Amino acid sequence: MKTFSDGSFSVGGYADDNTEFRPNFIPVSPITAGPGGSAITVDGTPNTPLYSQSTTGYYSSLPESVWFKQIVVRDRMLYSQIKLGLAPDLSVHDLVWYRHGHRVHWRVDNYNYNGAPPGTVNSEYYNPRSDTYGNRLVFDWTLPMNHVEFGGRGSIRPIRRLIRAITRLMERARRIRSSTITTRLPIPI
């Protein structure tokens, strides 16, 4: 953070990486073939040993070709913030940020469900990405009996309208020179 006589400026960032492997479930007793389905076996093919705590043990695990799930999440965020004193009773705060997100979902489930031919893999794979930009501009106005904050998010055009409205409002306030000011912000939305 850098401070100066009428405000401050700061820049920051954030990053996270998360990789998650999910263990497969271990049935207490074997799951045998039911109507229209098939049994869960050690290697996902018919006529092989059934998979369960009682047949293969509590610490057994299926090979990745039969059951596998991985989730990867990566985020990056950068921001900068500036605070400026425009007048003794007026200041502006502007926060600009960018976020990049990436997620991978990968799952293999090859239990030979519903009598599918051996080697048929039921899998899911998708990897959405997102890039998001944002800006938040807020004005603080200290009045004799009130503290007013106004602003928000938007593109350049609404911000210009907001600045013009603030300027007109300040001119009116100077002309009135009253301890109580009642007016509306003429901001077209």
Accessible surface in RSA format (square Angstrom, percent):
REM  Atomic radii and reference values for relative SASA: ProtOr
REM  Chains: A
REM  Algorithm: Lee & Richards
REM  Probe-radius: 1.40
REM  Slices: 20
REM RES _ NUM      All-atoms   Total-Side   Main-Chain    Non-polar    All polar
REM                ABS   REL    ABS   REL    ABS   REL    ABS   REL    ABS   REL
RES MET A   1   164.65  85.3  87.13  57.7  77.52 184.6  65.59  55.8  99.06 131.2
RES LYS A   2   135.75  66.2 133.85  82.1   1.90   4.5  83.02  74.7  52.73  56.2
RES THR A   3    88.02  62.6  75.27  76.3  12.76  30.4  42.66  57.3  45.37  68.6
RES PHE A   4    87.79  43.9  64.80  40.1  22.99  59.8  77.26  46.8  10.54  30.2
RES SER A   5   116.82  98.7  70.99  94.7  45.83 105.6  58.10 123.7  58.72  82.3
RES ASP A   6    87.59  61.4  78.55  78.2   9.04  21.4  17.40  40.9  70.20  70.0
RES GLY A   7    21.68  26.7   0.00   N/A  21.68  26.7  16.71  45.9   4.96  11.1
RES SER A   8    13.38  11.3  13.12  17.5   0.26   0.6   6.86  14.6   6.52   9.1
RES PHE A   9    80.81  40.4  79.87  49.5   0.95   2.5  80.22  48.6   0.59   1.7
RES SER A  10    18.62  15.7  16.82  22.4   1.81   4.2  11.90  25.3   6.73   9.4
RES VAL A  11   102.86  67.7  73.50  66.5  29.35  70.7  73.50  63.9  29.35  79.6
RES GLY A  12    18.13  22.4   0.00   N/A  18.13  22.4  17.79  48.8   0.34   0.8
RES GLY A  13    51.56  63.6   0.00   N/A  51.56  63.6  13.59  37.3  37.97  85.0
RES TYR A  14   136.96  63.9 125.06  71.2  11.90  31.0  98.39  73.9  38.58  47.6
RES ALA A  15    65.12  59.9  39.12  60.4  26.00  59.1  39.20  55.2  25.93  68.7
RES ASP A  16    40.54  28.4  33.46  33.3   7.08  16.7  29.53  69.5  11.01  11.0
RES ASP A  17    93.60  65.6  59.87  59.6  33.74  79.8  25.27  59.5  68.33  68.1
RES ASN A  18    73.62  50.8  69.46  67.1   4.16  10.0  20.27  48.8  53.36  51.6
RES THR A  19    69.04  49.1  40.75  41.3  28.29  67.4  25.17  33.8  43.87  66.3
RES GLU A  20    56.79  32.6  52.16  39.5   4.63  11.0  26.05  50.4  30.74  25.1
RES PHE A  21   126.60  63.3 104.80  64.9  21.79  56.7 104.80  63.5  21.79  62.4
RES ARG A  22   102.05  42.8  93.25  47.5   8.80  20.9  29.10  39.8  72.94  44.2
RES PRO A  23   120.78  88.0  97.24  88.6  23.54  85.6 107.81  89.0  12.97  80.6
RES ASN A  24    19.48  13.4   9.90   9.6   9.58  23.1   0.13   0.3  19.35  18.7
RES PHE A  25    99.29  49.7  87.07  53.9  12.22  31.8  97.02  58.8   2.27   6.5
RES ILE A  26    43.52  24.8  26.55  19.8  16.97  40.9  26.70  19.2  16.82  45.7
RES PRO A  27    15.41  11.2   5.59   5.1   9.82  35.7  15.41  12.7   0.00   0.0
RES VAL A  28   111.68  73.5 105.64  95.6   6.04  14.6 105.64  91.8   6.04  16.4
RES SER A  29    68.08  57.5  64.40  86.0   3.68   8.5  31.40  66.9  36.68  51.4
RES PRO A  30    43.05  31.4  27.43  25.0  15.62  56.8  27.43  22.6  15.62  97.1
RES ILE A  31    74.63  42.5  71.04  52.9   3.59   8.6  74.63  53.7   0.00   0.0
RES THR A  32    88.65  63.1  75.92  77.0  12.74  30.4  46.74  62.8  41.91  63.4
RES ALA A  33    65.94  60.6  40.10  61.9  25.84  58.8  40.10  56.5  25.84  68.5
RES GLY A  34    39.62  48.9   0.00   N/A  39.62  48.9  28.21  77.4  11.40  25.5
RES PRO A  35   150.14 109.4 113.07 103.1  37.07 134.8 126.73 104.6  23.40 145.5
RES GLY A  36    65.63  80.9   0.00   N/A  65.63  80.9  46.72 128.2  18.91  42.4
RES GLY A  37    29.74  36.7   0.00   N/A  29.74  36.7  15.71  43.1  14.03  31.4
RES SER A  38    23.40  19.8  15.47  20.6   7.93  18.3  15.53  33.1   7.87  11.0
RES ALA A  39    19.40  17.8  13.52  20.9   5.87  13.4  13.52  19.0   5.87  15.6
RES ILE A  40     4.39   2.5   4.39   3.3   0.00   0.0   4.39   3.2   0.00   0.0
RES THR A  41     5.78   4.1   5.78   5.9   0.00   0.0   5.23   7.0   0.55   0.8
RES VAL A  42    48.61  32.0  48.61  44.0   0.00   0.0  48.61  42.2   0.00   0.0
RES ASP A  43    64.81  45.4  55.74  55.5   9.08  21.5  27.61  65.0  37.20  37.1
RES GLY A  44     3.72   4.6   0.00   N/A   3.72   4.6   0.56   1.5   3.16   7.1
RES THR A  45    45.10  32.1  44.48  45.1   0.61   1.5  41.16  55.3   3.94   6.0
RES PRO A  46    65.34  47.6  49.80  45.4  15.54  56.5  56.67  46.8   8.67  53.9
RES ASN A  47   158.07 109.0 111.53 107.8  46.54 112.1  42.63 102.6 115.44 111.6
RES THR A  48    39.52  28.1  26.24  26.6  13.28  31.7  31.23  42.0   8.29  12.5
RES PRO A  49    93.33  68.0  80.57  73.4  12.76  46.4  92.64  76.5   0.70   4.3
RES LEU A  50    49.67  27.7  45.50  32.6   4.16  10.5  45.50  32.0   4.16  11.2
RES TYR A  51     2.11   1.0   2.11   1.2   0.00   0.0   2.11   1.6   0.00   0.0
RES SER A  52     0.00   0.0   0.00   0.0   0.00   0.0   0.00   0.0   0.00   0.0
RES GLN A  53    58.22  32.6  47.67  34.8  10.55  25.1   8.70  18.5  49.52  37.6
RES SER A  54    86.09  72.7  43.74  58.4  42.35  97.5  51.01 108.6  35.07  49.1
RES THR A  55    73.76  52.5  36.63  37.1  37.13  88.5  42.27  56.8  31.49  47.6
RES THR A  56    46.60  33.1  18.20  18.5  28.40  67.7  27.35  36.7  19.25  29.1
RES GLY A  57    29.56  36.5   0.00   N/A  29.56  36.5  27.26  74.8   2.30   5.2
RES TYR A  58   130.01  60.7 121.84  69.3   8.17  21.3  73.21  55.0  56.79  70.0
RES TYR A  59   201.63  94.1 170.95  97.3  30.68  79.8 132.80  99.8  68.83  84.9
RES SER A  60    30.60  25.9  14.78  19.7  15.82  36.4  24.70  52.6   5.89   8.3
RES SER A  61    83.20  70.3  57.08  76.2  26.12  60.2  38.40  81.8  44.80  62.8
RES LEU A  62    10.07   5.6   0.24   0.2   9.83  24.7   0.29   0.2   9.78  26.3
RES PRO A  63    60.09  43.8  47.94  43.7  12.15  44.2  60.01  49.5   0.08   0.5
RES GLU A  64   117.07  67.2 108.67  82.2   8.39  20.0  40.80  78.9  76.27  62.3
RES SER A  65    78.72  66.5  62.98  84.1  15.74  36.3  56.74 120.8  21.98  30.8
RES VAL A  66     0.70   0.5   0.70   0.6   0.00   0.0   0.70   0.6   0.00   0.0
RES TRP A  67    35.74  14.3  30.62  14.8   5.12  12.0  22.88  12.2  12.87  20.9
RES PHE A  68    19.62   9.8  16.93  10.5   2.69   7.0  19.62  11.9   0.00   0.0
RES LYS A  69    37.68  18.4  36.31  22.3   1.37   3.3   4.18   3.8  33.50  35.7
RES GLN A  70    29.49  16.5  29.49  21.6   0.00   0.0   0.06   0.1  29.43  22.3
RES ILE A  71     6.82   3.9   6.78   5.1   0.04   0.1   6.78   4.9   0.04   0.1
RES VAL A  72    11.51   7.6  11.51  10.4   0.00   0.0  11.51  10.0   0.00   0.0
RES VAL A  73    42.06  27.7  42.06  38.1   0.00   0.0  42.06  36.5   0.00   0.0
RES ARG A  74    94.61  39.7  94.37  48.1   0.25   0.6  21.72  29.7  72.89  44.2
RES ASP A  75    25.91  18.1  25.91  25.8   0.00   0.0   5.61  13.2  20.30  20.2
RES ARG A  76    90.49  38.0  90.42  46.1   0.07   0.2  42.40  57.9  48.09  29.1
RES MET A  77    67.69  35.1  66.78  44.2   0.91   2.2  38.92  33.1  28.77  38.1
RES LEU A  78   109.32  60.9 108.24  77.4   1.08   2.7 108.40  76.1   0.92   2.5
RES TYR A  79    85.12  39.7  79.09  45.0   6.02  15.7  45.23  34.0  39.89  49.2
RES SER A  80    32.53  27.5  31.53  42.1   1.00   2.3  12.70  27.1  19.82  27.8
RES GLN A  81    51.96  29.1  50.19  36.7   1.77   4.2   2.85   6.1  49.11  37.2
RES ILE A  82    54.32  30.9  53.35  39.7   0.97   2.3  53.35  38.4   0.97   2.6
RES LYS A  83    77.13  37.6  77.02  47.3   0.11   0.3  26.75  24.1  50.38  53.7
RES LEU A  84    58.28  32.5  56.84  40.7   1.44   3.6  57.87  40.6   0.41   1.1
RES GLY A  85    34.14  42.1   0.00   N/A  34.14  42.1  18.10  49.7  16.04  35.9
RES LEU A  86    95.86  53.4  60.79  43.5  35.07  88.2  64.37  45.2  31.49  84.7
RES ALA A  87    32.88  30.2  16.44  25.4  16.44  37.4  25.82  36.4   7.06  18.7
RES PRO A  88   151.02 110.1 104.45  95.2  46.57 169.3 117.82  97.3  33.20 206.3
RES ASP A  89    55.70  39.0  52.48  52.2   3.23   7.6  21.31  50.2  34.39  34.3
RES LEU A  90    10.23   5.7   6.69   4.8   3.54   8.9   7.83   5.5   2.40   6.4
RES SER A  91    28.95  24.5  28.95  38.6   0.00   0.0  20.76  44.2   8.19  11.5
RES VAL A  92    14.71   9.7  14.71  13.3   0.00   0.0  14.71  12.8   0.00   0.0
RES HIS A  93    44.36  24.2  43.36  30.1   1.00   2.6  39.26  40.5   5.10   5.9
RES ASP A  94    34.64  24.3  33.18  33.0   1.46   3.4   4.58  10.8  30.06  30.0
RES LEU A  95    53.86  30.0  53.53  38.3   0.33   0.8  53.53  37.6   0.33   0.9
RES VAL A  96    72.08  47.4  70.85  64.1   1.22   2.9  70.85  61.6   1.22   3.3
RES TRP A  97    64.76  26.0  60.97  29.5   3.79   8.9  53.36  28.4  11.40  18.5
RES TYR A  98    63.13  29.5  62.87  35.8   0.26   0.7  43.85  33.0  19.28  23.8
RES ARG A  99    72.68  30.5  72.68  37.0   0.00   0.0  20.74  28.3  51.94  31.5
RES HIS A 100    46.77  25.6  46.77  32.5   0.00   0.0  33.20  34.2  13.57  15.8
RES GLY A 101     3.80   4.7   0.00   N/A   3.80   4.7   3.46   9.5   0.34   0.8
RES HIS A 102    26.58  14.5  22.41  15.6   4.18  10.7  16.39  16.9  10.19  11.9
RES ARG A 103    88.78  37.3  88.46  45.1   0.32   0.8  35.82  49.0  52.97  32.1
RES VAL A 104    19.56  12.9  19.56  17.7   0.00   0.0  19.56  17.0   0.00   0.0
RES HIS A 105    13.97   7.6  13.97   9.7   0.00   0.0  11.75  12.1   2.22   2.6
RES TRP A 106   101.44  40.7 101.44  49.1   0.00   0.0  89.76  47.9  11.68  19.0
RES ARG A 107    35.63  15.0  35.63  18.2   0.00   0.0  16.14  22.1  19.50  11.8
RES VAL A 108    18.08  11.9  18.08  16.4   0.00   0.0  18.08  15.7   0.00   0.0
RES ASP A 109    18.76  13.1  17.58  17.5   1.18   2.8   0.00   0.0  18.76  18.7
RES ASN A 110    20.23  13.9  19.00  18.4   1.23   3.0   1.23   3.0  19.00  18.4
RES TYR A 111     2.53   1.2   1.73   1.0   0.80   2.1   1.57   1.2   0.95   1.2
RES ASN A 112    14.14   9.8   9.51   9.2   4.63  11.2   6.25  15.0   7.90   7.6
RES TYR A 113    88.71  41.4  81.52  46.4   7.19  18.7  63.16  47.5  25.54  31.5
RES ASN A 114   118.15  81.5  94.04  90.9  24.11  58.1  25.88  62.3  92.27  89.2
RES GLY A 115    59.25  73.1   0.00   N/A  59.25  73.1  31.26  85.8  27.98  62.7
RES ALA A 116    29.32  27.0  21.30  32.9   8.02  18.2  26.76  37.7   2.57   6.8
RES PRO A 117    92.07  67.1  85.13  77.6   6.93  25.2  91.11  75.2   0.96   5.9
RES PRO A 118    91.64  66.8  69.80  63.6  21.84  79.4  71.06  58.7  20.57 127.9
RES GLY A 119    59.74  73.7   0.00   N/A  59.74  73.7  34.79  95.5  24.96  55.9
RES THR A 120    64.15  45.6  52.46  53.2  11.69  27.9  50.14  67.3  14.01  21.2
RES VAL A 121    76.69  50.5  49.97  45.2  26.72  64.4  49.97  43.4  26.72  72.5
RES ASN A 122    74.92  51.7  67.94  65.7   6.98  16.8  28.37  68.3  46.55  45.0
RES SER A 123    62.22  52.6  36.66  48.9  25.56  58.9   5.14  10.9  57.08  80.0
RES GLU A 124    68.44  39.3  62.73  47.5   5.71  13.6  26.30  50.9  42.15  34.4
RES TYR A 125   130.65  61.0 100.79  57.3  29.86  77.7  74.06  55.7  56.59  69.8
RES TYR A 126   108.45  50.6 103.95  59.1   4.51  11.7  81.73  61.4  26.73  32.9
RES ASN A 127    60.60  41.8  49.53  47.9  11.07  26.6   0.77   1.8  59.83  57.8
RES PRO A 128    71.31  52.0  57.58  52.5  13.73  49.9  68.89  56.9   2.43  15.1
RES ARG A 129   149.70  62.9 116.27  59.3  33.43  79.6  45.67  62.4 104.04  63.1
RES SER A 130    50.33  42.5  42.75  57.1   7.58  17.5  42.72  91.0   7.61  10.7
RES ASP A 131    80.67  56.5  52.52  52.3  28.15  66.6  14.31  33.7  66.36  66.2
RES THR A 132    55.11  39.2  52.37  53.1   2.75   6.5  39.60  53.2  15.51  23.5
RES TYR A 133   165.31  77.2 141.32  80.4  23.99  62.4 104.42  78.5  60.89  75.1
RES GLY A 134    16.32  20.1   0.00   N/A  16.32  20.1  13.86  38.0   2.47   5.5
RES ASN A 135    39.31  27.1  34.57  33.4   4.74  11.4  17.34  41.7  21.97  21.2
RES ARG A 136   108.14  45.4 107.55  54.8   0.59   1.4  14.85  20.3  93.29  56.5
RES LEU A 137    14.95   8.3  14.70  10.5   0.25   0.6  14.70  10.3   0.25   0.7
RES VAL A 138    11.51   7.6  11.51  10.4   0.00   0.0  11.51  10.0   0.00   0.0
RES PHE A 139     8.67   4.3   8.67   5.4   0.00   0.0   8.67   5.3   0.00   0.0
RES ASP A 140    19.02  13.3  18.02  17.9   1.00   2.4   4.86  11.4  14.16  14.1
RES TRP A 141    12.02   4.8  12.02   5.8   0.00   0.0  11.21   6.0   0.81   1.3
RES THR A 142    74.45  53.0  68.68  69.6   5.77  13.7  50.91  68.4  23.54  35.6
RES LEU A 143    27.96  15.6  20.37  14.6   7.60  19.1  21.78  15.3   6.18  16.6
RES PRO A 144    99.24  72.3  56.10  51.1  43.14 156.8  69.50  57.4  29.74 184.8
RES MET A 145   145.24  75.2 112.57  74.5  32.68  77.8 109.09  92.7  36.15  47.9
RES ASN A 146    91.20  62.9  79.97  77.3  11.23  27.1  14.88  35.8  76.32  73.8
RES HIS A 147   112.87  61.7  82.30  57.2  30.57  78.2  68.36  70.5  44.51  51.8
RES VAL A 148    50.82  33.4  47.92  43.4   2.90   7.0  50.82  44.2   0.00   0.0
RES GLU A 149   106.62  61.2  78.31  59.2  28.31  67.4  19.66  38.0  86.96  71.0
RES PHE A 150    23.83  11.9  15.71   9.7   8.12  21.1  23.83  14.4   0.00   0.0
RES GLY A 151    42.82  52.8   0.00   N/A  42.82  52.8   5.07  13.9  37.76  84.6
RES GLY A 152    30.05  37.1   0.00   N/A  30.05  37.1  25.01  68.6   5.05  11.3
RES ARG A 153   187.84  78.9 152.82  77.9  35.02  83.4  48.98  66.9 138.86  84.2
RES GLY A 154    35.70  44.0   0.00   N/A  35.70  44.0  22.92  62.9  12.78  28.6
RES SER A 155    74.50  63.0  59.51  79.4  14.99  34.5  55.51 118.2  18.99  26.6
RES ILE A 156   107.17  61.0 106.73  79.5   0.44   1.1 106.73  76.9   0.44   1.2
RES ARG A 157   164.17  68.9 161.61  82.4   2.56   6.1  37.96  51.9 126.20  76.5
RES PRO A 158    58.69  42.8  55.19  50.3   3.50  12.7  56.22  46.4   2.47  15.4
RES ILE A 159    25.31  14.4  24.72  18.4   0.59   1.4  25.31  18.2   0.00   0.0
RES ARG A 160   145.03  60.9 142.87  72.8   2.16   5.1  39.88  54.5 105.14  63.7
RES ARG A 161    75.96  31.9  73.90  37.7   2.06   4.9   6.83   9.3  69.13  41.9
RES LEU A 162    17.63   9.8  17.63  12.6   0.00   0.0  17.63  12.4   0.00   0.0
RES ILE A 163    80.58  45.9  80.48  60.0   0.10   0.2  80.51  58.0   0.07   0.2
RES ARG A 164   128.09  53.8 125.88  64.2   2.21   5.3  57.53  78.6  70.56  42.8
RES ALA A 165     0.00   0.0   0.00   0.0   0.00   0.0   0.00   0.0   0.00   0.0
RES ILE A 166     7.00   4.0   7.00   5.2   0.00   0.0   7.00   5.0   0.00   0.0
RES THR A 167    65.40  46.5  63.26  64.1   2.14   5.1  48.88  65.7  16.51  25.0
RES ARG A 168    96.32  40.4  95.36  48.6   0.96   2.3  52.53  71.8  43.79  26.5
RES LEU A 169     8.46   4.7   8.04   5.7   0.42   1.1   8.45   5.9   0.00   0.0
RES MET A 170    24.15  12.5  23.63  15.6   0.53   1.3  17.03  14.5   7.12   9.4
RES GLU A 171    78.81  45.2  76.06  57.5   2.75   6.6  24.39  47.2  54.42  44.4
RES ARG A 172    92.35  38.8  91.53  46.7   0.82   2.0  25.90  35.4  66.45  40.3
RES ALA A 173    13.60  12.5   8.91  13.8   4.68  10.6   9.18  12.9   4.41  11.7
RES ARG A 174   120.13  50.4 113.67  57.9   6.46  15.4  44.82  61.3  75.31  45.6
RES ARG A 175   176.55  74.1 144.45  73.6  32.10  76.4  76.81 105.0  99.73  60.4
RES ILE A 176    93.88  53.4  70.05  52.2  23.83  57.4  76.25  54.9  17.62  47.8
RES ARG A 177   184.44  77.4 148.92  75.9  35.51  84.6  66.66  91.1 117.77  71.4
RES SER A 178    47.39  40.0  32.81  43.8  14.58  33.6  21.68  46.2  25.71  36.0
RES SER A 179    72.74  61.5  58.74  78.4  14.00  32.3  34.86  74.2  37.87  53.1
RES THR A 180    93.95  66.8  80.45  81.6  13.50  32.2  63.81  85.7  30.14  45.6
RES ILE A 181    42.93  24.4  15.11  11.3  27.82  67.1  16.10  11.6  26.82  72.8
RES THR A 182   128.72  91.6  97.51  98.9  31.21  74.4  80.82 108.6  47.90  72.4
RES THR A 183    59.07  42.0  22.06  22.4  37.01  88.2  24.90  33.5  34.17  51.6
RES ARG A 184   209.54  88.0 199.34 101.6  10.20  24.3  75.15 102.7 134.39  81.4
RES LEU A 185    61.15  34.1  38.57  27.6  22.59  56.8  38.57  27.1  22.59  60.8
RES PRO A 186    49.13  35.8  32.00  29.2  17.12  62.2  46.65  38.5   2.48  15.4
RES ILE A 187    52.51  29.9  34.48  25.7  18.03  43.5  35.21  25.4  17.30  47.0
RES PRO A 188    81.23  59.2  65.65  59.8  15.58  56.6  76.97  63.5   4.26  26.5
RES ILE A 189   206.88 117.7 136.24 101.5  70.65 170.3 160.29 115.4  46.59 126.4
END  Absolute sums over single chains surface
CHAIN  1 A    12546.2      10027.2       2519.0       7338.4       5207.9
END  Absolute sums over all chains
TOTAL         12546.2      10027.2       2519.0       7338.4       5207.9
